[in-house]
Amino acid sequence: MFDDRGLAHRRLLVISGDEAWAKDTVDHVLSQQAEAQILRYAARDGRHKVGDINSILGKEYRCVVFDMFAGFDPDALAACTGTIVAGGCLILLSPEFAAWKNYADPFSVRYLNWPHKEEDIQQRFLQRFIRFLQSSSFPEILTQQSSDLPQIEAIRPPILASTHDQEQLIQSLLDIQENDVAWPVVIQADRGRGKSSALALFVNQIIDNQGLKIGVYAPSKLSLNSFYQQGEDLEEQVAFKTVEELLEKAEAIDLLFIDEAATLSIHALKQILEHYPRVVLSTTLQGYEGSGHGFSIRLRQYLHKKYPDWTELSMQKPIRYAEDDPLERFIHSSLLLDVVLPPLSSSNHFGSKACQFMEVSRTQLMQDEALLKEMVSLLVIAHYQTRPSDLRHLLDGMGVKVYIAKYQNNVIAVALTVQEGGFNEELAQQIHYGKRRPRGHLIPQSLINHLGMPEIAVLTTERIMRIVVHPQLQERGVGRALLAYMQQTGKSCDYWSTSYALTGTRIAQFWRNTGYQVVRVGMRRDKSSGHRSVMMVSATLPHVMELIEPCFMRFNKQFSALRDSEYADILGKTLDVLGVELSSINDEFDSYDKRDVDSYCDGNRSLESCLYAIQKWFACYANADSKLESPLDERDNALVNAKVIENQSWRDVCSTLEFQGKRQTKERLRQVIYFLRACQQGELPIQS
């Protein structure tokens, strides 16, 4: 927090050249700086974890050295930039601009899929970023041909004080707390606005005289540094809580702060809001996770319906650095963190037949900034969280195609697809046996691993990753018309597919209405969205349908076996919209079932994905075959009955039969089924 808003703007210095020279140069430039004031960030071989970013949030540095030689991670760049205080400097170490796009960027491997290699990536994202560096007068660019080194002078410590925005926020919270109305409270602001510090100052005013029990959640405790620094006793007075602790609901909390709420799923937030009476949610619209706009829209919809008196507060003025900061502007524009979806001038007489549909090349997007911004402004409102790295994937992801719909020169719909499948039979079998796992190819590999259908992987598919229509034109046939155009023009694939979060019946109904059928529903909720994932496919060619049809059959049988356990919460209308056809185990034990049992016994598939076949195998053979002369002992027989026949939870089976843990329970059951299969086949059985 700074009292003097006239502090110098933050700087951007780019040291571009040979790696050894760049690192020697930055050490020389920073020789007058205390090392404790410097953050040196380098992605670990291009593979950082989100927790690494979370560990620096809430901290402040005079200077950040971002090593592009170790990989250009856009998410980390945005996070690191937000930690730099007024008058500070961001230093980028990079290859020479002319050679940078040909540099083997370790982070690029994230955007590869089989069979592509690093040299296949076109580095459009880098080219666009370099263009921003070269076309702006703001960055100071130092090359090996430069004669003078810039000076980074020691930066004086900031003077702590609260801003007018903070004072207003604190007063609003005091009023809400005193009257005990208008809960929950949502605070929205960009990074560096002092949300956490303001919340701590608010706590300092209420904690002593009210005896409240207060808790706080954040992605990590380290990111609460600026919160806990506002008072000596805050760590004792305000307990840090993990999301797991909050969801267990074992402890009463009078007032709960949720910092960076967009890092939690709406599903988790709903549970928290229902249990804790007074909650303050703070969230960032532009930050390391990119845009929280999609999250904000979903949260608002829920709050308006469930808590009509909820309160929304905002903060505009930065506190960590000066207002109208050029570094913030540069990062926001270069990573498209500041895009806003413009309203359409008129949509009253709209008809989808008046739309123009087209495929857009990524090279065109790299060159046409206005078109790129229009597209991204649509995409960020549709997705739960949009990160800066999503922009890099859009421009550089292998096999990605972009389709748009235009109306009166406005982009009103966007669809992103990626090419998958096309494996040879040998590779498909290796995936089936767990020997290979090629990068990417979500749908084909899921059909192999979860449905046991390796023959499908030889087909090619266009997986629709995202499709979004402008909010003013939804439910007007635009999405369906765009899909029809894509299928007419994209005839190079054998079938079309999609994967999405099951947030309700609306999206599922859309896909069913356009001819898609379910082939998988996730057995667990996704950590980021809080919802199950759904995979659907659509095929019209007769020879493709012949191969795809067994997938629908296998899924329906799998779902039926897990209906009362993993899928117990999928009821009524949702079940109908998904088009699930429940099956019994009375049909014949066929070759697909045998393959499932063999896959489970050989350790290639989970019990859940093969349970229907194993139950049918028991019904048809295992308990009746005369070859089964070696009976199971009492414990193994109880294990089979509890888990295979009754499908009890692993936790209950483990506890009842006194196994040491879930892993031991799973291993023993697989051994027992393997033993029974060997007996049934007349082979020499293993010891039971």
FENNOR-V809331 format. One record per pair of residues at least 24 apart in sequence whose C-alpha atoms are under 6 Angstrom apart, sorted by sequence separation. I is the first residue (numbers start at 1). GAP is how many residues later the second one is. If there is no record, write none. Layout:
i:I gap:GAP
i:I gap:GAP
This chain:
i:37 gap:24
i:40 gap:24
i:59 gap:24
i:60 gap:24
i:214 gap:24
i:215 gap:24
i:216 gap:24
i:217 gap:24
i:556 gap:24
i:37 gap:25
i:38 gap:25
i:39 gap:25
i:40 gap:25
i:41 gap:25
i:42 gap:25
i:46 gap:25
i:63 gap:25
i:68 gap:25
i:69 gap:25
i:215 gap:25
i:216 gap:25
i:556 gap:25
i:38 gap:26
i:62 gap:26
i:63 gap:26
i:64 gap:26
i:65 gap:26
i:66 gap:26
i:67 gap:26
i:68 gap:26
i:428 gap:26
i:557 gap:26
i:43 gap:27
i:63 gap:27
i:200 gap:27
i:42 gap:28
i:197 gap:29
i:502 gap:29
i:197 gap:30
i:501 gap:30
i:502 gap:30
i:196 gap:31
i:501 gap:31
i:502 gap:31
i:585 gap:31
i:166 gap:32
i:170 gap:32
i:461 gap:32
i:501 gap:32
i:362 gap:33
i:460 gap:33
i:461 gap:33
i:500 gap:33
i:519 gap:33
i:71 gap:34
i:423 gap:34
i:424 gap:34
i:460 gap:34
i:461 gap:34
i:462 gap:34
i:463 gap:34
i:464 gap:34
i:500 gap:34
i:71 gap:35
i:423 gap:35
i:459 gap:35
i:461 gap:35
i:463 gap:35
i:499 gap:35
i:71 gap:36
i:341 gap:36
i:421 gap:36
i:422 gap:36
i:499 gap:36
i:519 gap:36
i:340 gap:37
i:422 gap:37
i:498 gap:37
i:339 gap:38
i:421 gap:38
i:422 gap:38
i:498 gap:38
i:214 gap:39
i:421 gap:39
i:497 gap:39
i:213 gap:40
i:214 gap:40
i:216 gap:40
i:420 gap:40
i:497 gap:40
i:213 gap:41
i:214 gap:41
i:215 gap:41
i:216 gap:41
i:217 gap:41
i:218 gap:41
i:420 gap:41
i:496 gap:41
i:212 gap:42
i:214 gap:42
i:216 gap:42
i:217 gap:42
i:360 gap:42
i:419 gap:42
i:496 gap:42
i:359 gap:43
i:360 gap:43
i:419 gap:43
i:495 gap:43
i:523 gap:43
i:359 gap:44
i:418 gap:44
i:495 gap:44
i:358 gap:45
i:417 gap:45
i:418 gap:45
i:358 gap:46
i:417 gap:46
i:357 gap:47
i:417 gap:47
i:357 gap:48
i:416 gap:48
i:417 gap:48
i:356 gap:49
i:416 gap:49
i:356 gap:50
i:416 gap:50
i:286 gap:51
i:355 gap:51
i:415 gap:51
i:561 gap:51
i:628 gap:51
i:355 gap:52
i:415 gap:52
i:335 gap:53
i:414 gap:53
i:627 gap:53
i:414 gap:54
i:558 gap:54
i:413 gap:55
i:413 gap:56
i:412 gap:57
i:412 gap:58
i:46 gap:60
i:45 gap:61
i:46 gap:61
i:509 gap:68
i:505 gap:69
i:601 gap:69
i:601 gap:73
i:10 gap:76
i:9 gap:77
i:10 gap:77
i:12 gap:77
i:14 gap:77
i:9 gap:78
i:10 gap:78
i:11 gap:78
i:12 gap:78
i:13 gap:78
i:14 gap:78
i:15 gap:78
i:16 gap:78
i:17 gap:78
i:8 gap:79
i:10 gap:79
i:12 gap:79
i:16 gap:79
i:17 gap:79
i:16 gap:80
i:294 gap:86
i:294 gap:87
i:293 gap:88
i:294 gap:88
i:294 gap:89
i:295 gap:89
i:294 gap:90
i:292 gap:93
i:186 gap:94
i:188 gap:94
i:190 gap:94
i:183 gap:95
i:184 gap:95
i:185 gap:95
i:186 gap:95
i:187 gap:95
i:188 gap:95
i:189 gap:95
i:190 gap:95
i:291 gap:95
i:184 gap:96
i:186 gap:96
i:188 gap:96
i:190 gap:96
i:290 gap:96
i:290 gap:97
i:289 gap:98
i:290 gap:98
i:33 gap:121
i:187 gap:125
i:189 gap:125
i:193 gap:125
i:194 gap:125
i:13 gap:126
i:17 gap:126
i:184 gap:126
i:185 gap:126
i:186 gap:126
i:187 gap:126
i:188 gap:126
i:189 gap:126
i:192 gap:126
i:193 gap:126
i:352 gap:126
i:12 gap:127
i:13 gap:127
i:14 gap:127
i:15 gap:127
i:16 gap:127
i:17 gap:127
i:182 gap:127
i:183 gap:127
i:185 gap:127
i:187 gap:127
i:192 gap:127
i:13 gap:128
i:14 gap:128
i:182 gap:128
i:192 gap:128
i:182 gap:129
i:165 gap:150
i:2 gap:156
i:3 gap:156
i:2 gap:157
i:2 gap:158
i:3 gap:158
i:1 gap:159
i:2 gap:159
i:450 gap:159
i:1 gap:160
i:58 gap:165
i:57 gap:166
i:58 gap:166
i:55 gap:167
i:58 gap:167
i:55 gap:168
i:58 gap:168
i:434 gap:170
i:433 gap:171
i:79 gap:209
i:78 gap:210
i:75 gap:213
i:85 gap:235
i:86 gap:235
i:85 gap:236
i:86 gap:236
i:265 gap:263
i:267 gap:263
i:265 gap:264
i:265 gap:265
i:125 gap:267
i:125 gap:270
i:124 gap:271
i:123 gap:273
i:111 gap:286
i:112 gap:286
i:9 gap:313
i:75 gap:313
i:74 gap:314
i:75 gap:314
i:74 gap:315
i:9 gap:316
i:5 gap:317
i:1 gap:318
i:1 gap:319
i:114 gap:324
i:114 gap:325
i:113 gap:326
i:113 gap:327
